[in-house]
Amino acid sequence: MNSKNKLSKVEEEIKRKEIRAKAAKAKGMHATYSNYMLDISILKDQLQKLRTSPHRNV
């Protein structure tokens, strides 16, 4: 899998989790919302590492 493909998959996953987090917050599901926010944070870290990787082929 090339780095562009990995980047787009991580970006899509972040968008999906953000939508789910927003819905959970609106429903008052605080624990679920917190879990989604943690997942988003981890995915954003991954995204940053992929973008700044010295071995990427973009």
PyMOL Python script that loads the backbone (N, CA, C, O; Angstrom):
from pymol import cmd

cmd.read_pdbstr("""\
ATOM      1  N   MET A   1       0.854  -1.179   0.000  1.00  0.00           N
ATOM      2  CA  MET A   1       0.000   0.000   0.000  1.00  0.00           C
ATOM      3  C   MET A   1       0.896   1.237   0.000  1.00  0.00           C
ATOM      4  O   MET A   1       1.789   1.353   0.839  1.00  0.00           O
ATOM      5  N   ASN A   2       0.669   2.151  -0.923  1.00  0.00           N
ATOM      6  CA  ASN A   2       1.516   3.332  -0.973  1.00  0.00           C
ATOM      7  C   ASN A   2       1.079   4.375   0.048  1.00  0.00           C
ATOM      8  O   ASN A   2       0.001   4.274   0.635  1.00  0.00           O
ATOM      9  N   SER A   3       1.921   5.369   0.250  1.00  0.00           N
ATOM     10  CA  SER A   3       1.656   6.343   1.313  1.00  0.00           C
ATOM     11  C   SER A   3       0.455   7.233   1.010  1.00  0.00           C
ATOM     12  O   SER A   3      -0.238   7.663   1.932  1.00  0.00           O
ATOM     13  N   LYS A   4       0.196   7.519  -0.278  1.00  0.00           N
ATOM     14  CA  LYS A   4      -0.991   8.320  -0.612  1.00  0.00           C
ATOM     15  C   LYS A   4      -2.258   7.581  -0.220  1.00  0.00           C
ATOM     16  O   LYS A   4      -3.196   8.175   0.312  1.00  0.00           O
ATOM     17  N   ASN A   5      -2.280   6.289  -0.485  1.00  0.00           N
ATOM     18  CA  ASN A   5      -3.436   5.464  -0.157  1.00  0.00           C
ATOM     19  C   ASN A   5      -3.627   5.399   1.363  1.00  0.00           C
ATOM     20  O   ASN A   5      -4.750   5.502   1.855  1.00  0.00           O
ATOM     21  N   LYS A   6      -2.532   5.228   2.096  1.00  0.00           N
ATOM     22  CA  LYS A   6      -2.607   5.201   3.562  1.00  0.00           C
ATOM     23  C   LYS A   6      -3.118   6.527   4.095  1.00  0.00           C
ATOM     24  O   LYS A   6      -3.957   6.564   4.995  1.00  0.00           O
ATOM     25  N   LEU A   7      -2.602   7.625   3.530  1.00  0.00           N
ATOM     26  CA  LEU A   7      -3.044   8.951   3.968  1.00  0.00           C
ATOM     27  C   LEU A   7      -4.539   9.124   3.767  1.00  0.00           C
ATOM     28  O   LEU A   7      -5.241   9.574   4.673  1.00  0.00           O
ATOM     29  N   SER A   8      -5.027   8.772   2.596  1.00  0.00           N
ATOM     30  CA  SER A   8      -6.450   8.966   2.325  1.00  0.00           C
ATOM     31  C   SER A   8      -7.317   8.078   3.213  1.00  0.00           C
ATOM     32  O   SER A   8      -8.392   8.501   3.640  1.00  0.00           O
ATOM     33  N   LYS A   9      -6.868   6.851   3.499  1.00  0.00           N
ATOM     34  CA  LYS A   9      -7.634   5.970   4.379  1.00  0.00           C
ATOM     35  C   LYS A   9      -7.708   6.531   5.796  1.00  0.00           C
ATOM     36  O   LYS A   9      -8.765   6.483   6.426  1.00  0.00           O
ATOM     37  N   VAL A  10      -6.603   7.060   6.297  1.00  0.00           N
ATOM     38  CA  VAL A  10      -6.594   7.629   7.643  1.00  0.00           C
ATOM     39  C   VAL A  10      -7.475   8.877   7.678  1.00  0.00           C
ATOM     40  O   VAL A  10      -8.220   9.081   8.636  1.00  0.00           O
ATOM     41  N   GLU A  11      -7.396   9.718   6.635  1.00  0.00           N
ATOM     42  CA  GLU A  11      -8.234  10.921   6.580  1.00  0.00           C
ATOM     43  C   GLU A  11      -9.721  10.561   6.561  1.00  0.00           C
ATOM     44  O   GLU A  11     -10.525  11.200   7.239  1.00  0.00           O
ATOM     45  N   GLU A  12     -10.084   9.542   5.787  1.00  0.00           N
ATOM     46  CA  GLU A  12     -11.481   9.101   5.727  1.00  0.00           C
ATOM     47  C   GLU A  12     -11.952   8.578   7.087  1.00  0.00           C
ATOM     48  O   GLU A  12     -13.071   8.854   7.517  1.00  0.00           O
ATOM     49  N   GLU A  13     -11.089   7.828   7.746  1.00  0.00           N
ATOM     50  CA  GLU A  13     -11.444   7.277   9.058  1.00  0.00           C
ATOM     51  C   GLU A  13     -11.641   8.408  10.072  1.00  0.00           C
ATOM     52  O   GLU A  13     -12.541   8.339  10.909  1.00  0.00           O
ATOM     53  N   ILE A  14     -10.810   9.439   9.999  1.00  0.00           N
ATOM     54  CA  ILE A  14     -10.967  10.588  10.897  1.00  0.00           C
ATOM     55  C   ILE A  14     -12.324  11.245  10.659  1.00  0.00           C
ATOM     56  O   ILE A  14     -13.029  11.570  11.615  1.00  0.00           O
ATOM     57  N   LYS A  15     -12.693  11.441   9.403  1.00  0.00           N
ATOM     58  CA  LYS A  15     -13.979  12.064   9.086  1.00  0.00           C
ATOM     59  C   LYS A  15     -15.144  11.231   9.621  1.00  0.00           C
ATOM     60  O   LYS A  15     -16.092  11.767  10.194  1.00  0.00           O
ATOM     61  N   ARG A  16     -15.057   9.886   9.421  1.00  0.00           N
ATOM     62  CA  ARG A  16     -16.125   9.008   9.927  1.00  0.00           C
ATOM     63  C   ARG A  16     -16.251   9.101  11.450  1.00  0.00           C
ATOM     64  O   ARG A  16     -17.354   9.191  11.989  1.00  0.00           O
ATOM     65  N   LYS A  17     -15.121   9.079  12.123  1.00  0.00           N
ATOM     66  CA  LYS A  17     -15.142   9.136  13.590  1.00  0.00           C
ATOM     67  C   LYS A  17     -15.651  10.489  14.070  1.00  0.00           C
ATOM     68  O   LYS A  17     -16.356  10.558  15.077  1.00  0.00           O
ATOM     69  N   GLU A  18     -15.302  11.575  13.361  1.00  0.00           N
ATOM     70  CA  GLU A  18     -15.790  12.901  13.752  1.00  0.00           C
ATOM     71  C   GLU A  18     -17.307  12.980  13.645  1.00  0.00           C
ATOM     72  O   GLU A  18     -17.965  13.564  14.506  1.00  0.00           O
ATOM     73  N   ILE A  19     -17.855  12.396  12.597  1.00  0.00           N
ATOM     74  CA  ILE A  19     -19.315  12.387  12.425  1.00  0.00           C
ATOM     75  C   ILE A  19     -19.970  11.582  13.550  1.00  0.00           C
ATOM     76  O   ILE A  19     -20.969  12.007  14.131  1.00  0.00           O
ATOM     77  N   ARG A  20     -19.399  10.423  13.846  1.00  0.00           N
ATOM     78  CA  ARG A  20     -19.949   9.582  14.926  1.00  0.00           C
ATOM     79  C   ARG A  20     -19.811  10.258  16.279  1.00  0.00           C
ATOM     80  O   ARG A  20     -20.705  10.154  17.119  1.00  0.00           O
ATOM     81  N   ALA A  21     -18.701  10.950  16.497  1.00  0.00           N
ATOM     82  CA  ALA A  21     -18.494  11.653  17.768  1.00  0.00           C
ATOM     83  C   ALA A  21     -19.521  12.769  17.938  1.00  0.00           C
ATOM     84  O   ALA A  21     -20.069  12.962  19.024  1.00  0.00           O
ATOM     85  N   LYS A  22     -19.774  13.492  16.866  1.00  0.00           N
ATOM     86  CA  LYS A  22     -20.755  14.583  16.919  1.00  0.00           C
ATOM     87  C   LYS A  22     -22.147  14.035  17.250  1.00  0.00           C
ATOM     88  O   LYS A  22     -22.882  14.622  18.044  1.00  0.00           O
ATOM     89  N   ALA A  23     -22.493  12.912  16.634  1.00  0.00           N
ATOM     90  CA  ALA A  23     -23.798  12.289  16.892  1.00  0.00           C
ATOM     91  C   ALA A  23     -23.882  11.791  18.335  1.00  0.00           C
ATOM     92  O   ALA A  23     -24.913  11.950  18.989  1.00  0.00           O
ATOM     93  N   ALA A  24     -22.807  11.192  18.829  1.00  0.00           N
ATOM     94  CA  ALA A  24     -22.795  10.690  20.206  1.00  0.00           C
ATOM     95  C   ALA A  24     -22.936  11.833  21.203  1.00  0.00           C
ATOM     96  O   ALA A  24     -23.644  11.712  22.202  1.00  0.00           O
ATOM     97  N   LYS A  25     -22.258  12.941  20.926  1.00  0.00           N
ATOM     98  CA  LYS A  25     -22.337  14.099  21.827  1.00  0.00           C
ATOM     99  C   LYS A  25     -23.761  14.662  21.842  1.00  0.00           C
ATOM    100  O   LYS A  25     -24.280  15.031  22.896  1.00  0.00           O
ATOM    101  N   ALA A  26     -24.380  14.724  20.668  1.00  0.00           N
ATOM    102  CA  ALA A  26     -25.745  15.244  20.574  1.00  0.00           C
ATOM    103  C   ALA A  26     -26.729  14.364  21.346  1.00  0.00           C
ATOM    104  O   ALA A  26     -27.725  14.863  21.871  1.00  0.00           O
ATOM    105  N   LYS A  27     -26.457  13.062  21.417  1.00  0.00           N
ATOM    106  CA  LYS A  27     -27.331  12.130  22.129  1.00  0.00           C
ATOM    107  C   LYS A  27     -26.997  12.047  23.620  1.00  0.00           C
ATOM    108  O   LYS A  27     -27.674  11.346  24.371  1.00  0.00           O
ATOM    109  N   GLY A  28     -25.959  12.762  24.043  1.00  0.00           N
ATOM    110  CA  GLY A  28     -25.583  12.736  25.453  1.00  0.00           C
ATOM    111  C   GLY A  28     -24.774  11.509  25.843  1.00  0.00           C
ATOM    112  O   GLY A  28     -24.701  11.157  27.020  1.00  0.00           O
ATOM    113  N   MET A  29     -24.175  10.865  24.871  1.00  0.00           N
ATOM    114  CA  MET A  29     -23.380   9.666  25.124  1.00  0.00           C
ATOM    115  C   MET A  29     -21.931  10.091  25.376  1.00  0.00           C
ATOM    116  O   MET A  29     -21.082   9.994  24.490  1.00  0.00           O
ATOM    117  N   HIS A  30     -21.666  10.557  26.586  1.00  0.00           N
ATOM    118  CA  HIS A  30     -20.384  11.176  26.901  1.00  0.00           C
ATOM    119  C   HIS A  30     -19.196  10.210  26.839  1.00  0.00           C
ATOM    120  O   HIS A  30     -18.125  10.573  26.352  1.00  0.00           O
ATOM    121  N   ALA A  31     -19.381   9.001  27.322  1.00  0.00           N
ATOM    122  CA  ALA A  31     -18.279   8.031  27.294  1.00  0.00           C
ATOM    123  C   ALA A  31     -17.944   7.652  25.853  1.00  0.00           C
ATOM    124  O   ALA A  31     -16.773   7.564  25.482  1.00  0.00           O
ATOM    125  N   THR A  32     -18.973   7.431  25.052  1.00  0.00           N
ATOM    126  CA  THR A  32     -18.759   7.094  23.646  1.00  0.00           C
ATOM    127  C   THR A  32     -18.084   8.250  22.921  1.00  0.00           C
ATOM    128  O   THR A  32     -17.168   8.045  22.125  1.00  0.00           O
ATOM    129  N   TYR A  33     -18.543   9.468  23.201  1.00  0.00           N
ATOM    130  CA  TYR A  33     -17.944  10.660  22.607  1.00  0.00           C
ATOM    131  C   TYR A  33     -16.460  10.743  22.974  1.00  0.00           C
ATOM    132  O   TYR A  33     -15.624  11.022  22.115  1.00  0.00           O
ATOM    133  N   SER A  34     -16.137  10.503  24.233  1.00  0.00           N
ATOM    134  CA  SER A  34     -14.738  10.549  24.679  1.00  0.00           C
ATOM    135  C   SER A  34     -13.893   9.493  23.972  1.00  0.00           C
ATOM    136  O   SER A  34     -12.752   9.753  23.592  1.00  0.00           O
ATOM    137  N   ASN A  35     -14.460   8.307  23.799  1.00  0.00           N
ATOM    138  CA  ASN A  35     -13.736   7.241  23.092  1.00  0.00           C
ATOM    139  C   ASN A  35     -13.459   7.628  21.642  1.00  0.00           C
ATOM    140  O   ASN A  35     -12.361   7.400  21.135  1.00  0.00           O
ATOM    141  N   TYR A  36     -14.449   8.210  20.979  1.00  0.00           N
ATOM    142  CA  TYR A  36     -14.240   8.657  19.599  1.00  0.00           C
ATOM    143  C   TYR A  36     -13.174   9.754  19.538  1.00  0.00           C
ATOM    144  O   TYR A  36     -12.338   9.757  18.635  1.00  0.00           O
ATOM    145  N   MET A  37     -13.201  10.671  20.484  1.00  0.00           N
ATOM    146  CA  MET A  37     -12.213  11.749  20.485  1.00  0.00           C
ATOM    147  C   MET A  37     -10.797  11.204  20.694  1.00  0.00           C
ATOM    148  O   MET A  37      -9.841  11.704  20.101  1.00  0.00           O
ATOM    149  N   LEU A  38     -10.670  10.192  21.526  1.00  0.00           N
ATOM    150  CA  LEU A  38      -9.372   9.546  21.720  1.00  0.00           C
ATOM    151  C   LEU A  38      -8.918   8.881  20.424  1.00  0.00           C
ATOM    152  O   LEU A  38      -7.763   9.017  20.022  1.00  0.00           O
ATOM    153  N   ASP A  39      -9.831   8.163  19.772  1.00  0.00           N
ATOM    154  CA  ASP A  39      -9.501   7.522  18.496  1.00  0.00           C
ATOM    155  C   ASP A  39      -9.073   8.555  17.459  1.00  0.00           C
ATOM    156  O   ASP A  39      -8.111   8.339  16.722  1.00  0.00           O
ATOM    157  N   ILE A  40      -9.785   9.674  17.404  1.00  0.00           N
ATOM    158  CA  ILE A  40      -9.458  10.739  16.450  1.00  0.00           C
ATOM    159  C   ILE A  40      -8.072  11.294  16.729  1.00  0.00           C
ATOM    160  O   ILE A  40      -7.301  11.546  15.803  1.00  0.00           O
ATOM    161  N   SER A  41      -7.759  11.482  17.985  1.00  0.00           N
ATOM    162  CA  SER A  41      -6.440  11.989  18.359  1.00  0.00           C
ATOM    163  C   SER A  41      -5.331  11.037  17.903  1.00  0.00           C
ATOM    164  O   SER A  41      -4.310  11.470  17.368  1.00  0.00           O
ATOM    165  N   ILE A  42      -5.541   9.752  18.118  1.00  0.00           N
ATOM    166  CA  ILE A  42      -4.552   8.751  17.703  1.00  0.00           C
ATOM    167  C   ILE A  42      -4.410   8.741  16.185  1.00  0.00           C
ATOM    168  O   ILE A  42      -3.297   8.668  15.664  1.00  0.00           O
ATOM    169  N   LEU A  43      -5.529   8.814  15.479  1.00  0.00           N
ATOM    170  CA  LEU A  43      -5.483   8.823  14.018  1.00  0.00           C
ATOM    171  C   LEU A  43      -4.788  10.073  13.490  1.00  0.00           C
ATOM    172  O   LEU A  43      -4.063  10.006  12.497  1.00  0.00           O
ATOM    173  N   LYS A  44      -5.001  11.204  14.141  1.00  0.00           N
ATOM    174  CA  LYS A  44      -4.336  12.434  13.707  1.00  0.00           C
ATOM    175  C   LYS A  44      -2.827  12.347  13.929  1.00  0.00           C
ATOM    176  O   LYS A  44      -2.050  12.873  13.132  1.00  0.00           O
ATOM    177  N   ASP A  45      -2.417  11.689  15.000  1.00  0.00           N
ATOM    178  CA  ASP A  45      -0.984  11.454  15.215  1.00  0.00           C
ATOM    179  C   ASP A  45      -0.418  10.583  14.094  1.00  0.00           C
ATOM    180  O   ASP A  45       0.658  10.864  13.565  1.00  0.00           O
ATOM    181  N   GLN A  46      -1.147   9.528  13.735  1.00  0.00           N
ATOM    182  CA  GLN A  46      -0.722   8.657  12.637  1.00  0.00           C
ATOM    183  C   GLN A  46      -0.614   9.440  11.337  1.00  0.00           C
ATOM    184  O   GLN A  46       0.340   9.279  10.576  1.00  0.00           O
ATOM    185  N   LEU A  47      -1.600  10.285  11.095  1.00  0.00           N
ATOM    186  CA  LEU A  47      -1.622  11.086   9.882  1.00  0.00           C
ATOM    187  C   LEU A  47      -0.406  12.008   9.820  1.00  0.00           C
ATOM    188  O   LEU A  47       0.232  12.137   8.775  1.00  0.00           O
ATOM    189  N   GLN A  48      -0.096  12.637  10.931  1.00  0.00           N
ATOM    190  CA  GLN A  48       1.065  13.516  10.983  1.00  0.00           C
ATOM    191  C   GLN A  48       2.352  12.737  10.716  1.00  0.00           C
ATOM    192  O   GLN A  48       3.231  13.219  10.003  1.00  0.00           O
ATOM    193  N   LYS A  49       2.463  11.550  11.277  1.00  0.00           N
ATOM    194  CA  LYS A  49       3.653  10.722  11.043  1.00  0.00           C
ATOM    195  C   LYS A  49       3.752  10.320   9.582  1.00  0.00           C
ATOM    196  O   LYS A  49       4.843  10.321   9.012  1.00  0.00           O
ATOM    197  N   LEU A  50       2.622   9.976   8.968  1.00  0.00           N
ATOM    198  CA  LEU A  50       2.637   9.606   7.557  1.00  0.00           C
ATOM    199  C   LEU A  50       3.031  10.788   6.677  1.00  0.00           C
ATOM    200  O   LEU A  50       3.758  10.629   5.696  1.00  0.00           O
ATOM    201  N   ARG A  51       2.547  11.972   7.036  1.00  0.00           N
ATOM    202  CA  ARG A  51       2.854  13.167   6.236  1.00  0.00           C
ATOM    203  C   ARG A  51       4.311  13.586   6.356  1.00  0.00           C
ATOM    204  O   ARG A  51       4.879  14.130   5.409  1.00  0.00           O
ATOM    205  N   THR A  52       4.919  13.341   7.502  1.00  0.00           N
ATOM    206  CA  THR A  52       6.286  13.801   7.721  1.00  0.00           C
ATOM    207  C   THR A  52       7.315  12.686   7.625  1.00  0.00           C
ATOM    208  O   THR A  52       8.490  12.895   7.929  1.00  0.00           O
ATOM    209  N   SER A  53       6.884  11.512   7.207  1.00  0.00           N
ATOM    210  CA  SER A  53       7.786  10.372   7.096  1.00  0.00           C
ATOM    211  C   SER A  53       8.872  10.653   6.073  1.00  0.00           C
ATOM    212  O   SER A  53       8.568  11.117   4.974  1.00  0.00           O
ATOM    213  N   PRO A  54      10.123  10.387   6.403  1.00  0.00           N
ATOM    214  CA  PRO A  54      11.212  10.626   5.450  1.00  0.00           C
ATOM    215  C   PRO A  54      11.205   9.636   4.285  1.00  0.00           C
ATOM    216  O   PRO A  54      11.880   9.868   3.282  1.00  0.00           O
ATOM    217  N   HIS A  55      10.461   8.547   4.397  1.00  0.00           N
ATOM    218  CA  HIS A  55      10.443   7.517   3.358  1.00  0.00           C
ATOM    219  C   HIS A  55       9.180   7.523   2.526  1.00  0.00           C
ATOM    220  O   HIS A  55       8.920   6.568   1.794  1.00  0.00           O
ATOM    221  N   ARG A  56       8.397   8.569   2.622  1.00  0.00           N
ATOM    222  CA  ARG A  56       7.147   8.564   1.869  1.00  0.00           C
ATOM    223  C   ARG A  56       7.405   8.799   0.379  1.00  0.00           C
ATOM    224  O   ARG A  56       8.398   9.421   0.002  1.00  0.00           O
ATOM    225  N   ASN A  57       6.501   8.295  -0.459  1.00  0.00           N
ATOM    226  CA  ASN A  57       6.646   8.382  -1.910  1.00  0.00           C
ATOM    227  C   ASN A  57       5.522   9.215  -2.496  1.00  0.00           C
ATOM    228  O   ASN A  57       4.705   8.706  -3.263  1.00  0.00           O
ATOM    229  N   VAL A  58       5.476  10.470  -2.147  1.00  0.00           N
ATOM    230  CA  VAL A  58       4.383  11.329  -2.633  1.00  0.00           C
ATOM    231  C   VAL A  58       4.855  12.184  -3.761  1.00  0.00           C
ATOM    232  O   VAL A  58       4.082  12.974  -4.303  1.00  0.00           O
TER     233      VAL A  58
END
""", "prot")
cmd.dss("prot")
cmd.show_as("cartoon", "prot")
cmd.util.cbc("prot")
cmd.orient("prot")
